[in-house]
């Protein structure tokens, strides 16, 4: 009489092996999730991109005043070079930015900034040329004439660069880098006497 061995076909043993394999897989997935979560909250935690004004130069003709009739001739271009620093271990992709030129709190010019991609721990320079629009300054003609006669023109620039930090196309965080500057222009030498800037980022 031949005795057959049915241990390999024991349903209970097969279920036990399935439970063990399934438990090991779940444990590995849980460990992987914990590791990724720790990295996302520490090493790959999104940090604020920073902006810095590298240079500001002027081009054009010094303002001239005519008193009969009262008018002012103005042809000034303000060239800005901004440096954007990405301190993250992930890339920072920014869309089209904007630079605004203000006089007496009102916008008198603007310029577009090209979109781009800043690699991990990288930097990028963004040039911007702003034209002072005389028509937009007409409402402040008396203040403008006074500034020209005193030999100093104070203007402000506001730059806004929207983007997002992305790691492995999984973790994404939107950010907006801004830079506000106050510039004092000497007239008629057309030199920048002083500049004060403040940069910040909203995540």
Secondary structure, DSSP 8 states (H G I E B T S, - for coil): ------GGG-HHHHHHHHHHHHHHHHHHHHHHHHHHHHHHHTTT-----EEEEEEEEEEEEEEEEEETTEEEEEEEEEEEEEEEE--SSSEEEE--EEEEEEETTEEEEEEEE--EEE-TT-EEEEEEEEE--GGGGGGGHHHHHHHHHHTEEEEEEEEEEEEEEEETTTEEEEEEEEEEEEEEEETTTTEEEEEEEEEEEE-
